Amino acid sequence: MLDEWSTNILQHDPMRIYRAKRDAARRTVTSKYNILGFISSGTYGRVYKAQSLEEDGKIHAIKKFKPDKEGDVITYTGISQSAIREIALNREIDHENIVALKEVILEDKSIYMVFDYAEHDFLQVIHHHSQTLRSPISTAFLKSLIYQLLNGLLYLHSCHILHRDLKPANILITSSGVVKIGDLGLARLIYEPLQPLFAGDKVVVTIWYRAPELLMGAKHYNKAIDCWAVGCVMAELASLRPIFKGEEAKLDSKKNVPFQRDQLLKIFEVLGTPNEKDWPGVVDMPEYQNMKRLDPFSNRLADWCQSRIRTQLGYQLLSQLFAYDPDNRLTAKEALQHKWFQEDPKPTWNAFQSVPTHQIPPHRRITQDEAPSMMPVAAQNTSHQGGQVAHGGAHFPASKPGSTASFASLSGGGVYGQPSGSNVAHAPSRKKARMH
């Protein structure tokens, strides 16, 4: 028990008084935003659609990091490493093709990341064309989506950042046709790493978009894994289904990474079985002996592309993104300079420019939250569909139309370009800000 003197000191401790006043003055999430509904959930948190209560009334996406065990009483031990890393990376980058982090709110020992909002994502586009329109995505639309995606990726790579989870659900589109790379939850800095990236995360990239070097057990990898994922996304947009849809072998009880036999077979069935000529380093891969036991296949990507990509240059781009050897795989910069983007129809800054109005996907749906306790106040107005598009923030050059609305989706939940006729992409400078 504290004596009266000690209790009196604690009650009048200047730091305790300061912290109490600071916490009381700090505005809460629901004092700044009206929660409109639930969007999606993933490994690290849940995402909500919200409207600013400020005069502009802009629409935002709010990601709340979830505790280790939802529903349990958790002893607060500080901010998680994954949250710190994601916040730091988002604060460091600034590009029109990357989702924009607006602010971070700490409330009741919970972390909220507030992003600009985007009305569509690549997965929604794929579903709209496959289920509703029942027609392929046009070449003009496909080119614009992939070109802008590559230009956003070029910016990340120029900042020495690997995304490590590119997939249709993490690549967003505003209603003005601006592509936004979202969800940096698995992203990592790779500039002079102190240890192999494998040491921190044994499993990265959703299985269907995972590069062969990862599937073969590589301990060291580089930007090429993101470029492979771009190839997978391009193929999925062209065919309206994942090109390598394998079954993932799960980690065992000791968290050992298993041999991904089925996923490799799906790749080999299209690209053929790699050999030392295709990939000189394949014999040194940890899973090489397991790979040798698989049935051999020949490359049939050209046949696959014939009815989907439909041009020789499109096939060449895809095949170079799917190079087995990471050192020979196209970089984001090289892909942006590919001749496929120079032949008609050329990519545009507004990806929807060539899309008839009736073919543009509807705005993403929001629903009642399955776990309303994840927000301070239960979601409201769940039938709201987004209304007007938010504008402002980062812009294209004045001569080109643009928009900044963007949205950060989550891992496991559901991501710039040059004007027509331009061959070289330029990545804007990073913010002059320190990582916190």
N, C-alpha and C positions, 0 to 999 in steps of 0.2 A: 504493500500500500504506500502511496506517495503521501508525505506529510504536507501540511497546509502550505508551507513555504514553497516546496517543489511544485505543487499544483498551481500556485499563484504565478510562479515564473513561467510555466508552460502556457498559461492562459494569456500572458502578456508577452510571449516570445514574438519579436517583430517579424521573423520569417513565417511563423505560423499564421500571424495576422495577415501578412501580405498574401500568402497562398490562399487563405480563405477568401479574401476580397477579390483576388484574381479569378478564382474559380467561380465566385458568385457573378462576376461581370462577364464571364465567358458565355457567349450566346450558344444555345443548344441547336441541334439539327432542326428540330421542329419549330423553333422560333425563326428560322431563316428559310425553311423549305416546307411546302405542302406535299406530303407523300401521296402520290397518285396511285401507286400500285407496285406490284412485284414483277420483276422482269425475269431473272434467272438466278441460279445458284451454282456454285462450283466448289473446288477443293478448299479454297481459302475464305470464301465469304458468299454474301448474297448481294444482289444488285436491285435497286429500286428506282423507279421513275419518280421524279420530283419536280415541282415548279417553285422557282424562287419567289419569295414573298416581297422582294424588292420591287421597285417601280417597273423594271424591265420585264418581269414575269417570265424569264427564260426557263426553258426545260433543261433539266440535268439528269444525270445518272449518278446515284449514290451507292458506292460499294461499302458494305460493312464487313469488316473482318470478323469471322466467327471464332468463338473460343475453341479450345481443343476438343471439348465434348459438349455439344449443345444440350441444354436442359440441366446440366450439372452445375453445382456451385463451384466456381473456379476461383482459386486463390490468385490474386493479381500479382504477377511476377515481372511486369514490364511489357514493353512492346516487343512483339515477336520479330525475329530476324527477317522473316519473309516480308513482313509489313514494312520494316525499315528499308529493306532493299528496294521494294516496289515503289515506295514513296520517293526515295532518293533518286532513282532512275527517272521517274516521271517528272520530277522537279528539274532535272538536268537537261531535258530535251525540249526542243521547240521547233515543230515542223508542221506544215499544213496537212501532211498525210499521216500524222500520228495523233492519237486521241489526246486531248488537252486536259491536264489536271488543273482544276480551278482553285481548290483549297482542300485542306485536311482539317478535320474536326476531331478533337478528343473529348468524349463525353461519357461519363459513368464508366471510365476505364475501358471504353470501346473506341475503335478507330473508324472514322468514316472518310472515304476519299470521294470528293465531288468532281465529276467530269462533265464536260459538255456532252450533249446527247446527239445520237444519230438515229434516224428512223428505220434504217434497214441494215442487213448484214448479208454476206455472201451466201450463207446457208439458207437464208430466207429467199434469196433470189433463185437458188437452185430448186428449192421446194416449190416455189411459185411456177417455175417453168415446167417442172416434171409433173406436178399434181394438178395445177389449175389450168395453165395454158396448154400443157402437153405438147410443147414445141421447144426446139433448141434455142439457146442463147445466141443472138446474132454475133457475127464476127466483129462488128464495130463495137458492140457492147463489151464483148469478151476482151478485145484489145485494150479498151479504155480501163477496164477493171485491173487487168494484169499490169499495164504500164504504170498506173498510179501506185499499185501495190509494190512494184519493184522500186519505184522512186522513194517511197517511204522506207523500204528496206535498205536502200543505198544510204539513206541518212543515218539509220541506226548503225549500220556497219561502219560508216565513217566516224561514228562516235565510239567505235570499239564495243558495240553492244550486240550480243546474240539474242534474238527473240526467243527461240527454242520452243515455241508453241504456235506456229502459224498454222491455221486451219480456217475453214470458211466461217465458223461461228465467231472467230476472233477478228474478223476483217469486216469493217463497218462501212456504210455508205450514207452520207447525208442526203436529204431530199434534193439538194442541188447537185448531186452526182459526184461528190468528193469522197474518195476512198480514205478511210482512217484505219491504221493498224492499232488494235486495242490489246488489252490484257498483257501487261509486262510482268505478270506474276512469276514467270519462270525465266525472265530475261536476266542475263549476266554480263558484266564487264569482262572483256577478254584481253585487255591490254596488259601484257606481261604478267600473266597469272602466276601466283605463288605456288599453286598446286593444280593438279589435273581437275578439270571441271567435273569429271566423273566422281571425284572424291566427295563433292558436296551433294550431288544429285545423281543417283545411279540410273534413274529413269526419267528421260525428258522427251518431249514431243509426243503427241497423241499417236498411237501405233500406226495408223494408216498413212501418216505423213512423216514417219520416222525414216531418216536416211540409212542406207545400207551399212555405213561404217558404224553407226550406233547399234544396229541390229547384230552386227558381227562382233560387238563387244569392245569397240575402241575406247581407250581410256582418255585419249586426247582427240579433240575434234575442233572444228573452226566454223567460219561463216558459211561454209558450203552446206551445212545441214539445213540452214534456212532457205537456201536456193533450191535444194531438193524439195522442200515443202512447197515452195512456190510452183514448181513443176506439178506436184500433186494437186494443188488448188486449181491450176490452169486446166489440167486434164479433167477434173471434176466439174468445172464450169462448162467445159466442152461436151461432156457426156452425160451430165446431170446425175452422176453417181461416182463414188470413190473408185479410182482406178486400181488401187491395191487394198482391197477390203479383206484383210486377214483377221484371224482370231488371235487375241493377245494371250500369251502364256503368262500367268500371274507369278509374282514373287512368292517364294516358298516361306515357310515359317521362320527361317533364318535370314530373310530379306535378300537372298541370293537372286541375281538376275538370271532368269532361265533363257535357254536358246529359243529364239522366236522363229520356230520352224515354219509355221503356217504363213506368217507375214512375208518371210523371205521367199517362200514358194509363190505367193501371189505376185511378187516383183519379178521373179525369174520367169514366170509364165508369159510375161509381156516383154521384158527386156532381155531375156536369155540368161543363162548361168554365167557369172563373171569368171574370167580366167586371168592369168598373169599379164596377158597382153592388154586386156581391158583395164585391169587394175593391178599394177605391179605390187602393191602392198597387201594384196588380199591374203597371200600365204602367211603373212605375219599376224593376221587377225586372230584373236583368242578363239573365235568360233569356227575357224577354217576347217578343222577336222570334221565338225558336225555338218558343215556346209557340203563337204565332199560326199557325204552319204545321201544327199538329196538327188532325185532324178534330174538329169540334165535337160535343159530347154534351149531352144534357139530364139533369137530376137524377132519379135513380130510387132514391134511398135509401129512400123510403117503401115501395116494392115490395120492396126487399131486406129491410127490417125486418119486413114483414108475417108472414113465416113463421119469423122467428128471434127478434126481440125481443118481438113479439106484443102490445105495448100502446102506445097513443099517447104516453104519458108517456116510455116507454123510447125510442121513436123521437125524441121532442123532445130528450132528453138527448144522444143520440148525434149528432143533427144539429147541436147547439150545440157539442159538442166538436169537430165536423168543420167549423166555420165557417172559410172560407178566410181571412178577414181576422183576423190574430192579435189585433187590438185588440177584436174582437167575440167571439172564442172564449171559452167559459166558463173561468174560473179554477178551481183546485181547490176553493176555498172556495165559490164559486157552485155548482159541481157537487154538492158535499156537501149543499147546501140545496135541491136539486132535488126536485120533488114525486114523482118516480119512487120515491125512497127512502121516501116517506111513505105510499104505498099498499101494501096487503097483497100479498104477504108482505114484511114489513119485514126489513132486514138485521140480523144478529146478530153479537155479539162473537166467538162461535165459528162460523166459516164452515161447519164440518161438522155443526152442530146439526141441520139439516134433512136431512142426507144419510144414507140407510140404510147400515149398517155394510158391507154387501157391495159398495157403490158407492164407498167411499173408496179412493183409489189406493193401491197397495202402496208401501212405502218405496223411496226411490231406490236404484238398483243401484250397487254399487261393483265395480271390476274390478282386475285386475293392471295396474300402471302400464306404459305403453309405454316410458317412459324412467325406470327406477328410480333412475338416478343423480341425478335431480332431488331426491331425499330422501337424508339421510345414511345411512339404512338402508332396504333394500328393503321394500316394502309387505308386510304380513302379514295373515293371516286374511281373505283376500279374499272369502270367502263370507259374512262377517258382514253382517247386514242392519239393524243399528241398535239392536236390543234396546229398552230402556226409553227413554222421552223424558226429556230433561234439563229441569229446572225451576230457577227462581231468577232473580236479577237484576232487571231492570225488570218492573213488574207493572201490570196494569189497576187501577183503583180497587177497593177491597176488595169492593164489591157485585157485581163482574163477574168471571167466570172469565177467567184469562189464562195465558200461558206466555211464556217468553223464548227458547225454542230457535229459532235462526235460522242461516242458512247463506249464505255469500258465494259466489255462482257467478261466472263470468268472462264478459267480452265475447266473444261468438262461441261460448260454451259452451252449454250447454243452450238481494219487493221486497218517526190510527187511527180506528178507527171509533167512532161514538156507539152507545149501546144502542138497541134498538128504540123507536121513537116519538120519538126526539130529533131535532131539526132542525138544531142548530148544532154544528159541530165546533170543538174548541179544540186548538191546537198547544201542547204543553208547552214550557217554557223550555229554552233550550240550556244545556249545561254551562257553568259559569263557568270556562272553561279557555282558555288561549291556544293559538293554532295554533303548532305547532313546526315 
